[in-house]
Amino acid sequence: MPKRLSRDARPTDINQAAYQMVRRSTGTANPEPHPPKVSQSEISRVMSAMGRKGGKIGGKRRLKTMTKEQRSKVAAKAARTRWKNAEQDR
């Protein structure tokens, strides 16, 4: 089922509506252009680029706003997780 447009495609002006009706009835109306097909890999590539950009900005901004105690707590938790994963790999 096609998605609905948020705005009605019909014109509000009566003259434009009449013009479109005549074009449709005579068969001279231009067909609605279809959006270009985008592959799943292209979508994935664009989304990963967006995520990388947000990640780069987020980490820097987070460090600027954190206190020294908060940074220390986060670093200790990260170290514990790394060591825990290293022990499980053995």
C-alpha positions, 0 to 999 in steps of 0.5 A: 500500500503506498504511503499517504502524503501529509498534504493533499495533492489536489490544488486548492485553487478551482482554476488549477483543479479544473486544469488538472481535471481536463489534463487527466480526462484527455490523457495529457497529464504528466504521470507522477514521477516515482522517487528513485530506487535507493539500494539498501547498501546505499542507505546503510552507507549514508546512515553509517556516515551520519552515525560516525559524525554524531559519534565524533561530536558526541564524545568530545562534547561529553568530555567537555561537560563531565567533571574529573570524577565522572570521567574517572568513573567512566574510565574505570568502568571501561577498563573493567569491561575490557579486562572482563572481555579479555578473560572470557577470550582465554 
